[in-house]
């Protein structure tokens, strides 16, 4: 099924319990804190109506992110679909529906991992994949445990379980059809009550999402906050107050090893990385283009120091692109090919490490290019429309290369991307959005690359002895 953007928006009007600033939000599609971002997600679905984009975005009637790749060519086709959606938000919507779609495809590639010692969730994982794909659903996830009160099982009933507790950070959950609750970090062997994975509709009774500050609501207009006004996907604390979960929606149960394994032993996490690496590449392209526009507006684009700075940024873009292409080219079989293929693990993990280092460097370099003008802007576009202030700004706020209105518009875009609270959240997001480094770095398999590195160093070490001493 292919949903339109309007059908998606209508589905969000389901009575879900969203809280912001001490008040319950009645309709996220109409509330000033959420409506524009909801519209941005809706427009992603509408892109499939474009005859030129439909074959890029979809295969066999579903989004390509749901397809289990069987070849290198399939990985490339999936990335091209990722790129279309990433460019639609200039890389600033991280948890677009293709993110968890890719995770679900990872589950479907190797469902046997969901068969634990006391619970078999393999068929449930396959059912999740089918339900999301066939319904064209947006599924978010919350995988991080708070310091106290993580989601846990409190009762079993006929037909399901009752869960209570909280999860962070529910990026995009406010805009999702379903939310998958699990744990990506290893749990202690005795943490059986917290060791579960399940997916429920966001309007499930007892499920609350408590939103952080809305940058969309703070933006005065698209002119004044062109990114935050449209692409604030939000992050929320998920709270379960005795939520009933039917057995068929439970994927892992009271099993710490399996609850972590579904992310690391299936292609799910690597699929996440493929999508996010493509989006990251796109985001660096946008930021570098912004740097070029700023340099031209300043009239400094031919200065050696500026051309060198832009060259460094272009090098970062090339790095980001290279990681994506190399991860695809170093593809690996899943379960001897029975589960299709996945991107190369070593390159994918290297991308995660490097992206968190590249992003703040790129932001810092562009802020230096922009100079003091980045913080010297009219409070809002209303000043340009004012009969007295408008002429003054047009006389004094422009440059020889860029009239005032265009320059103010550019600098407001730059500030939103580089210096606003929205921008600060994105820098943190790029560092941590796929888990803390101490989690994913420990999941890198030593048996491959580490052994090769050790063997090379050992070959040098074994190549000489005390007999070389004179």
N, C-alpha and C positions, 0 to 999 in steps of 0.2 A: 504494500500500500504506500502511495506517495501522498503525504499530507501537505496541504498548502500552509502558508504562514498564518492565514486567518484561522484555519482549523486548529493549528497549534495554540494560538492565542485563546480561542474559545475553550480549549481543554484546560487552560490555566485558571479559568474561572470556576473552580471546583470546591470552593470553601476551605481551601488549605489554610493552616494556621501559621501565619507569618506575623512576627512582631518586630516593630521598629519604634524606637523612642517611647517606649511604654504604651504604645497603642497597637491594636491588632489591625493589620492591613486587610481590607475587605476584598480588594481586587488588584493584583499586582500589575495587570495590564492597563490600569487607569491611574494608579498611584504615582505621584510625581517622583518618588524615589526609585521606581522600577519600570515605568511604562516604556521609556525609550530603549532600555536594554532588552526588554521583552520584544520590542519591535525589531531590534537588530538580530535577535535569534530567529524571529519569524522570517526575516528577509533571507536568511541562509537557506531555509527550506524552499523559498520561492525561486531561488537560483536554478533549481532543477527544471523549472518550466522553460528556461532558455534552451532552445533546440541545440545551440552550440555547446552548452555546458552539461546537458543531461547525460550524454554518454561518458563524460568525464566523471561526473558525480555518482552515477548509478550503474549497477550491473545486476541483471536478472531481477529488476524491480526494486532493489534495496540499495541503500547507500554503500559505496564500495568499502567503507570502513568495516562493514559487517562481513564481508567476504573473507573466508580463510584463504590467504594467498598460497598458491601452489607452485609458484615459480618466481624467478627474479623479475620477470615482466609484470607479474601481478603486484609485486611490491612497488614498482615504479608507477603503475596505474593508480594504486592506492595513494601514493604520495602526491600525484597530480590532483587528486580529489581533495586531499588535505590543503593543498596550496590555494585552491579556489576559495575555500572558506576562510583560510587565514588572511588572504588579501582583502576579503570583504570587511574585515575589522582592523586591517593594517597590523595584524598580529596581537592585538590587545584583548581579544576574547580568547582566553586560554582553554576554558572547559566547554567548547562547542560540542554538540551532540556526537561528533565523530570521535571524541576522545574515549568516552566509555564504550562507544560502539566497537572501537578497536580492542578494548579490554574484553568485551563479551566475545569477540571473535577469537581472542586468545584462549578463553575458557573452552570454546567449542572445538578448538584445535586439539586439546588434550584433556577431555573431560574425566579421564581415569584418575587424575590428581585429586578430584573431589571425593573419591572413595576412601574414607578414613576407616579407622578400626571399628567404630561403633555407629557410623552414619554414612550413608551413601548418597551424596548430592550430585552425582554425575548427570542423571537425567534432569535434575532441576536446573543445573547450569546450562544444559542444552536448551531447555524450555525458556530460560531467561534470554538466551541469544535469539531464539525464534520470536519471542514476544516483542522484544525491542526492535528487531529488524522488520518484522511484518507490520508492526504498528507505527514504524517510523518515529519511535519515541526518543525523547531526550532523557537520558539517565545520568544523574549526578552520583557522586559517592562521597562518603565520609569515612576515612580510614585511620584517623589519628585519635588516640585516647587522651582525654584530659588528665591532669595529675590525679584527680579523684573522681570517682563516680562514672567510670566507663560503662558503656552499654553492656548489660549482662542478662542472663536468663534468670527469671525469678519464679517461673511456673511452667508446667506443661498442662495443656488442656486437650480435650478431644479435638483433633484437627490442626493443632499447632502449638506454639509456645507464646509466652508473655515475656516481653523484655522491658527493662527499665535502665535509665542512665543517659549519658551524653556522649557525643562525638564531635570532634573538630577536624578539619575546617571544611565546611560544606560549600566549597566554591561552586557557584552557579546553581545550588540546590533550590533556591527560591524560584528558579525558572524551569525546573525539571518536571517531567511527568512522574518519574520514579527516582528513588534514592537507594543506592546500594550501601549497606552498612557492613564494614568489615575491619580488619586490622592488617596492615601491611608490614608492621615491625614484628620481629619474633617475640612470642609471649613465653613467660615462664611455664614449665611443664605442668605446674599445678593451677594455672590460671584458666581452668576449664570453663568457668561461668562466663568469662569474657571471650572465649574462643569460639566465635560464631560469625557467620556471614549470611546476610539475607538482603532481599530487595523488596521494597514496598512502595505503593503509590504515595506521593507527597501528601495527599489528603487523608491518609489513614488516621482514624481517631486516636488521639493521644500523642501524635507526633507534632512537635513544635519546631519551628526554625526561628531563632532569634538573630536578627540581622545586625551587622555592624553598621557604622555610619554610611549613609549613601552619598557617594561623590556625585552621582547623577542629580540628586536633589539639591546639592550645594551649587551645582553649576548654574550660572545665571541664564545661559542660553548656549546653543551650539556654537555661536560665534565666540563666546567667551571661554567655553570649555569644550572644544570640539571632540575630544576623546572621552572625557569623563561624562559628558552629557549623553553619550550614545553607547558606550562600551564598558560600563561598570557592571561586571557580571556578578558582583557582590560575593560576600563570604558570610556564612551563618553558622551559629552553634546549633547542632541538632540535639533535641531533647526528646527522649521517649518516656512517656508517663504511662506505664503498663500498656504498651502497644502489643496487640495480638498479631502474630505473624503465622499465616498458614504454613503447614509443613512443606507444601509444594514451592514455597518461596524461600525456604531455608537451603543454603548451599553448603555450609559446613556447620557442625554442631558439636560443642564440647570437646574440641580437638585442636590444641594449640599448634601442632605440627602441620596439619592440613590447612588450618586457617591462614597461616603464612605462606604455605607452599602454593596455594592457588595463584598467587601473584608472581612468585619467583620460579616455579617449576613449569608453569604454562608460559606461552608467549605473551601473556597479558601485559606485564610491565614493559617488555621491549616494544610492544605495539604502542603503548602510551608514549614511549620515548620517540618512536618514529613520527607520531603525530606532532608531539611538542617540539621536536627538532626542526620539523618543516615550518611550524609556526614561528619558531625562534629565528630561523633564517629570514623569514618574511619580515619580522619585526626589525631586524638589523638593517634590512634593505630600506625600510621606511625611515628609520632614524638617520641612516647615511644620506638618503635623499633630502631629509630635513636639514642636515648639515650643509649640503650643497646650496640649498635655497637660502639659508642664513648667510653663507659667505657671499653669495651674489647680491643679496639685499644690502649687506654691509659694504659692498664694493671691494672686498678683500680676497676675492676668489683667485686672483693671480699672484698673491704674495707667496713666496716659497714656503714659509712656515704653515700657511693655510693649506696649500696643495699637499704638503707632507701629511698634515693631520687628516685630510680627506683620504689620502692614500692609505693611511693606517686603518681608517674605518672601512674602506673597501676591502682591505686585507681581512678584517674581521668578518665581513659578509662572505668572502670567499671561504674562510675557515668554516663558518656555519653551514654553507652549502656543501663543502667537502665532506663534512661529517655525515650529512644525509646520504649523499651519493655513495660514500664508502661503506656505510652501514648496509645499504642495499646490495652493493657489489660483493660484500663479504657474507652474504646470506648463508644460513645454516638450515639443515633439515630438522623438522620437529618429529620426534618419535620415528626416526628412520624414514621420514617422508610421509608417514601415514597421517601426520597432523599438518602437512603442508610445509611451508618454510617460514622463517623469521629473519629479521635483520641480524647482522652480526653483533654478538653480545659485547665484544671488546670495544668496538667502535661506538656502540650505543652508550655504554657506560662512560667512555671518554668524552662523548658529547655532553653528558650530564655534568661532568666535572668542569669542563671548559666553559659551558654556557654561563654558569654562575659567576665565573671570573670575567668573561668578556663583557657582559651586560653593563656592570657599573663602570668599566673602563670606557665603553662607548658613550654612556651618558655623560661622564666627566669630560671627555674630549669635546663633545658637542657644546656643553655648557661654556667651556672656555672659548670656543669659536664664537658663541653668541655674545659673550662679554656682558657688560653692565646693562645693556639694553633689555636683556631678558627679564629683569625685574622692574623696568620702567615702562609701564603700560597704563593706559587709561583703565579705570575701574571696570568699565563695561563698554560694549558697543553703543550704548545709549549716548555716550559722550560724543561720538561721531555724528549722531543724529541730532544733537542739540544745536539750535540755530546760532548760538554764540560760540560754543566750544568746538563744534565741528570745523568751522573755517580755521580756527587757531591750530587744531591738530593737523589739518591738511597742509598748513603752512610750515609747521615746525617738527612734526613727528615722522616725516618721510625721509628718504635718502635720494640722492640722484638716480640710484638704480631702482628704487621701489617707492611709489607714492604711499602716503600715510595709511590709507585704508588697507592696502595690501600688506604693508609692513606690520601694522598692528595685528592683523589677522594671523600672519605668520608667527609673530612672537607669542601670541596667545596659544597657538598650537604647540609651539616649542615648549612653553612653560608647562602646559598640560602634560606633555610627554616627559619632561625632564625635571621639573622642580615642584610641581604641585603635590598635594597629599596623594592624589591618584597615582602620580608618577612614583612616589615613594613606595606605595603598595606594590607597584609593578617590579621595582627593583628587588624587593623582598620576595616576590612571587618567583622571579626567574632564578633566585638562589635556592628556593625551597619547595617549589610546587610539586616535585615528584618525591618528596620525602627528604628528611634531613640527611646530609652526607654520611653521617655515622651509620645510617641504616643501609642505604643503597651501596655504599662502598664496601661494606662487609659482605654484601651479597655477590660481589664480583667473583667469579669462579677462578680460583688460583690454579687449577689443574691445567689450564691452557697457556695463556700468555705468561704467567709468572714462571712456569717451568721452562719455557723457552728463554726467558730473560736469564734465569738462573743458569741454564745450560751454557749460554754464551759467556757469562762471567766465569763459570767453572772451567770452560775450555781455556780461557786466558790463565786462570790460576794454576791449572794443571800443566801448563806449558813450560814451566820453569821450576827449579828447586834450589836448594842451597849450593848446588854445584855451580851456579852462575856467580856466586860470590867470589871476588878477587881479593 
